[in-house]
Amino acid sequence: MGGNKKRIYVIDDEPDIRALLRQVLEGYGYRVTPLATGALARQAIRREPPDLCIVDLGLPDMDGLTLVRELWEDVRFGVVILTGRGGVSDRVLGLELGADDYIVKPFEPRELVARVNSVIRRREQLAASGGPATTRAAFGEWVFESGDLSLTHADGRQETLTAAEAVLLTALLKTPKRVLSREQLQGAEPEKDDFAFDRAIDVRISRIRKKIEADPKSPRLIKTVYGAGYLFAADVRWE
């Protein structure tokens, strides 16, 4: 990777976890900065934004979900949750707050690397998709810019997508009026248990609806096809 190594911030209060993640991820060519608190993470991010943050939910100075809520608003990097909380509700809440993925402790290092690679790859694909032929998609009263993951409404208001949300929306926009299964939307990547996998897709679709639908509870753009998946119901014009 040379001088183009991706930078990852590992935000965890356990020294052993920080050391393990640093060793494993550096072995795969990443530059890793370990940080023990949310406050240190904020300072480091202001100095030099990373490509990805791995955030432990049990930080000593703040709830990790609070930090995730702040981080997702900065589209310059991805967010992966690392947590000892095995409950589905915590994982779903993290995804609702904008995290790209989550890992539950204890974890298999190879699985963590696979998840990190997946998030990095999604963001690179989105950046690459900003070529001259497919930088902008217009639908309804919205325009989606793949280069900066932004949505602009006809009235001027703007919304920003996370990388994971943008991947889903792009897939739907490229195949309008066709049903896509959850597996197709996810890109057939290896996932966790089926329930958590389905919930991750559903949560992200819900977040997108809140941004583009006039009434998210009665969506007109992204339709649920029960037992099959999702369908984008509007015409799409790529510019």
Secondary structure as the mmCIF struct_conf table of DSSP 4:
data_model
#
loop_
_struct_conf.conf_type_id
_struct_conf.id
_struct_conf.beg_label_comp_id
_struct_conf.beg_label_asym_id
_struct_conf.beg_label_seq_id
_struct_conf.end_label_comp_id
_struct_conf.end_label_asym_id
_struct_conf.end_label_seq_id
HELX_RH_3T_P HELX_RH_3T_P1 GLY A 2 ASN A 4
HELX_LH_PP_P HELX_LH_PP_P1 LYS A 5 LYS A 6
STRN STRN1 ARG A 7 ILE A 11
BEND BEND1 ASP A 13 ASP A 13
HELX_RH_AL_P HELX_RH_AL_P1 PRO A 15 GLY A 27
TURN_TY1_P TURN_TY1_P1 TYR A 28 GLY A 29
STRN STRN2 ARG A 31 LEU A 35
BEND BEND2 ALA A 36 THR A 37
HELX_RH_AL_P HELX_RH_AL_P2 GLY A 38 ARG A 47
BEND BEND3 GLU A 48 GLU A 48
BEND BEND4 ASP A 51 ASP A 51
STRN STRN3 LEU A 52 ASP A 56
BEND BEND5 LEU A 57 LEU A 57
BEND BEND6 PRO A 60 MET A 62
HELX_RH_AL_P HELX_RH_AL_P3 GLY A 64 LEU A 71
TURN_TY1_P TURN_TY1_P2 TRP A 72 GLU A 73
TURN_TY1_P TURN_TY1_P3 VAL A 75 ARG A 76
BEND BEND7 PHE A 77 PHE A 77
STRN STRN4 GLY A 78 THR A 83
BEND BEND8 GLY A 84 GLY A 84
HELX_RH_AL_P HELX_RH_AL_P4 VAL A 88 GLU A 96
TURN_TY1_P TURN_TY1_P4 LEU A 97 GLY A 98
BEND BEND9 ASP A 100 ASP A 100
STRN STRN5 ASP A 101 VAL A 104
BEND BEND10 LYS A 105 PRO A 106
HELX_RH_AL_P HELX_RH_AL_P5 PRO A 109 ALA A 128
TURN_TY1_P TURN_TY1_P5 SER A 129 SER A 129
BEND BEND11 GLY A 131 GLY A 131
TURN_TY1_P TURN_TY1_P6 PRO A 132 ALA A 133
BEND BEND12 THR A 134 THR A 135
STRN STRN6 ARG A 136 PHE A 139
TURN_TY1_P TURN_TY1_P7 GLY A 140 GLU A 141
STRN STRN7 TRP A 142 GLU A 145
TURN_TY1_P TURN_TY1_P8 SER A 146 LEU A 149
STRN STRN8 SER A 150 HIS A 153
TURN_TY1_P TURN_TY1_P9 ALA A 154 ASP A 155
BEND BEND13 GLY A 156 GLY A 156
STRN STRN9 GLN A 158 THR A 160
HELX_RH_AL_P HELX_RH_AL_P6 ALA A 163 LYS A 174
BEND BEND14 THR A 175 THR A 175
TURN_TY1_P TURN_TY1_P10 PRO A 176 LYS A 177
BEND BEND15 ARG A 178 ARG A 178
STRN STRN10 VAL A 179 LEU A 180
HELX_RH_AL_P HELX_RH_AL_P7 ARG A 182 GLN A 186
TURN_TY1_P TURN_TY1_P11 GLY A 187 GLY A 187
BEND BEND16 ALA A 188 ALA A 188
BEND BEND17 LYS A 192 LYS A 192
HELX_RH_AL_P HELX_RH_AL_P8 ASP A 194 ILE A 212
BEND BEND18 ALA A 214 ASP A 215
TURN_TY1_P TURN_TY1_P12 PRO A 216 LYS A 217
BEND BEND19 SER A 218 SER A 218
BEND BEND20 ARG A 220 LEU A 221
STRN STRN11 ILE A 222 VAL A 225
TURN_TY1_P TURN_TY1_P13 TYR A 226 ALA A 228
STRN STRN12 GLY A 229 PHE A 232
BEND BEND21 ALA A 234 ALA A 234
STRN STRN13 ARG A 237 TRP A 238
#
